[in-house]
Structure formats: C-alpha cells, structure tokens
C-alpha cells in the first residue's frame, strides 16, 4: 500500500508540474484561490472527475499497485480537462456575444499555468472593440476595459498602432 501511495504522490507531482508549472498550484486553486474562477459549475466538474477516478479502486487485486496512481491521474487530468473545456467554452461564447473587432485568446490551460503569478499580467483573452481595448476575467466571466497604461504592455503592437493607443504616463526619451 505504501508503494502505491508513493507512486500516487509521484504521479501527482509530475502531472501538476507539467500542467500547472508547480505542484502546489492545484491545491491553491482548489482552496485559497477558488474564488478566482467565477464559473458556477466548476466544483461539480471536479467532483464528477473524482467520482469517475474512484473507479480505479475496482482494478483487480493483482494490479493493486496502480490503484492510487490511476486515481490521482484520472482525478487530476479529468478535472483539468473538463474544467478547461468548460472555461474555454464560456470565454469563447462571451467573446462571440461581445462582438469584438479583434481578438486574442489563450487556452484555460495556458492561463492556469501563467496567471497566478502576481508579478506579471497575463491576458486570458483580449478584445478590441471600436479601438477600445478589453481583457477577459475568469473571476467575473466578462470583459473589462483595459487601461492604456496596461494595454501598451500586453496587446499586439499592430493593435496599438492601428488604434493609436499609447501610455498616458510615457516618459519621453531625453537621452
């Protein structure tokens, strides 16, 4: 049993590192960061993934060593892909309804790997509507207006040039 638990832990670390970039992030998303995702159905999808994963305990006794690692892999990957597909659907649907002139999207999987880093600003999605920049928030499941000072750092240069967007706080080149 201890070997199975050890293998389960190893599977968790590998999957979490590959998908989230850090083995602590899945735990953080499920606990202290759970309010950062406003999609109402995500806890149900995680629960369903855990229920499906519990079928790994029906594996015959001669293969009992893989029960815990299979449970961990199925629960984590099932949660990741079901919640990811749901989040991508919500974002794509909102973007379609928003009617943007231009759009830029990153997958939910890319977002969970990059967004929690507080020292950077990662765009889940961006939109330009009548030359006004917007960014997507998974917390509020909507687009919000992106200030020019932030837009100049994260939007494609072509968008900025085409719409004459520049930083309000730009420092002129005095050298």
C-alpha positions in Angstrom: 0.0 0.0 0.0 2.8 2.4 0.8 4.4 1.9 -2.7 1.0 2.6 -4.3 0.7 5.9 -2.2 4.2 6.8 -3.1 3.5 6.2 -6.8 0.3 8.2 -6.5 2.3 11.1 -5.0 4.8 10.9 -7.8 2.1 10.9 -10.4 0.5 13.9 -8.7 3.8 15.9 -8.7 4.5 15.0 -12.4 1.0 15.9 -13.7 0.8 19.1 -11.5 4.3 20.2 -12.6 3.5 19.6 -16.3 0.0 21.1 -16.3 0.3 23.9 -13.7 4.1 24.5 -13.6 4.1 23.9 -9.8 2.8 21.0 -7.7 1.3 23.4 -5.1 -0.9 25.3 -7.7 -3.7 22.7 -8.0 -4.1 22.7 -4.2 -4.1 26.6 -4.2 -6.7 26.7 -7.0 -9.0 24.3 -5.0 -8.6 26.2 -1.8 -7.3 29.7 -1.3 -7.7 30.7 -5.0 -11.1 29.1 -5.5 -12.8 32.5 -5.7 -10.6 33.5 -8.7 -12.8 31.4 -11.0 -16.4 32.6 -11.3 -17.7 29.8 -13.4 -20.6 28.3 -11.3 -20.2 24.6 -12.4 -16.5 24.0 -11.9 -16.8 22.4 -8.5 -19.3 19.9 -9.9 -16.9 19.0 -12.7 -14.1 18.4 -10.3 -16.4 16.3 -8.1 -17.5 14.2 -11.2 -13.9 13.7 -12.1 -13.2 12.4 -8.6 -16.2 10.1 -8.8 -15.0 8.7 -12.2 -11.5 8.3 -10.8 -12.7 6.3 -7.9 -13.5 3.5 -10.3 -9.7 2.9 -10.3 -10.3 1.1 -7.0 -12.2 -1.6 -8.9 -8.9 -2.6 -10.6 -8.3 -6.3 -9.8 -6.1 -7.1 -6.7 -3.2 -8.3 -8.7 -2.8 -4.8 -10.1 -3.5 -3.0 -6.8 -0.2 -1.1 -7.0 -1.7 1.1 -9.8 -4.9 1.9 -8.0 -3.8 5.0 -6.2 -1.7 6.4 -9.1 -4.6 5.7 -11.5 -7.0 7.5 -9.2 -4.7 10.5 -8.9 -4.0 10.7 -12.6 -7.7 10.4 -13.6 -8.9 12.8 -10.9 -6.4 15.5 -11.7 -6.5 15.1 -15.5 -10.2 14.7 -15.6 -10.7 17.9 -13.5 -8.1 19.8 -15.6 -9.6 18.9 -19.0 -13.3 19.1 -18.0 -12.9 22.5 -16.2 -10.6 23.7 -19.0 -13.1 22.8 -21.7 -15.9 24.5 -19.7 -13.9 27.6 -19.2 -12.8 27.8 -22.8 -16.5 27.4 -23.8 -17.6 30.2 -21.5 -14.9 32.6 -22.8 -15.5 31.8 -26.5 -19.2 32.2 -26.1 -18.8 35.6 -24.2 -16.3 36.7 -26.9 -18.8 35.9 -29.7 -21.5 37.8 -27.9 -19.1 40.7 -27.2 -18.7 41.3 -30.9 -15.1 42.4 -30.9 -13.3 43.8 -34.0 -10.2 41.9 -33.0 -9.5 39.2 -30.5 -6.7 37.3 -28.9 -7.3 34.2 -26.8 -5.2 31.8 -24.7 -6.4 28.5 -23.5 -7.5 27.9 -20.0 -4.7 25.5 -19.6 -2.3 28.3 -20.5 -4.0 30.6 -18.1 -3.7 28.3 -15.1 0.0 27.9 -15.8 0.7 31.6 -16.1 -2.0 33.8 -14.5 -1.5 33.2 -10.8 2.0 34.8 -10.9 1.2 38.2 -9.2 4.3 39.9 -10.6 3.1 39.6 -14.2 0.0 40.4 -16.2 -1.2 37.5 -18.3 -4.1 38.0 -20.7 -6.5 35.1 -20.8 -8.1 36.9 -23.7 -8.1 40.3 -25.2 -10.5 42.1 -27.5 -10.6 45.4 -29.3 -14.0 47.0 -30.0 -14.1 50.3 -31.8 -10.4 50.8 -30.8 -11.1 50.3 -27.1 -9.1 47.5 -25.5 -10.7 44.9 -23.2 -9.3 42.0 -21.3 -11.1 38.8 -20.1 -11.6 38.0 -16.4 -12.3 34.5 -15.3 -13.3 35.9 -11.9 -16.2 37.9 -13.3 -16.6 35.9 -16.6 -16.7 39.1 -18.6 -14.6 41.6 -20.4 -13.4 44.7 -18.6 -11.9 47.8 -20.1 -8.1 47.7 -20.2 -6.4 51.0 -19.3 -4.0 52.3 -21.9 -1.1 52.0 -19.5 -1.6 48.3 -19.2 -2.7 47.8 -22.9 0.7 49.0 -24.2 2.4 46.3 -22.3 0.2 43.3 -23.3 -1.5 43.9 -26.6 -0.1 43.2 -30.0 1.9 46.2 -31.4 -0.2 46.2 -34.6 -3.4 46.8 -32.5 -1.7 49.6 -30.6 -0.5 51.3 -33.8 -3.8 50.9 -35.7 -5.8 52.4 -32.9 -3.1 55.0 -31.7 -3.1 53.6 -28.2 -0.2 54.8 -26.1 0.6 55.1 -22.4 -0.7 58.1 -20.6 2.5 58.0 -18.4 5.0 57.6 -21.2 8.4 59.2 -20.4 9.9 61.0 -23.3 13.3 59.9 -24.5 15.7 62.5 -23.0 19.0 60.8 -23.9 
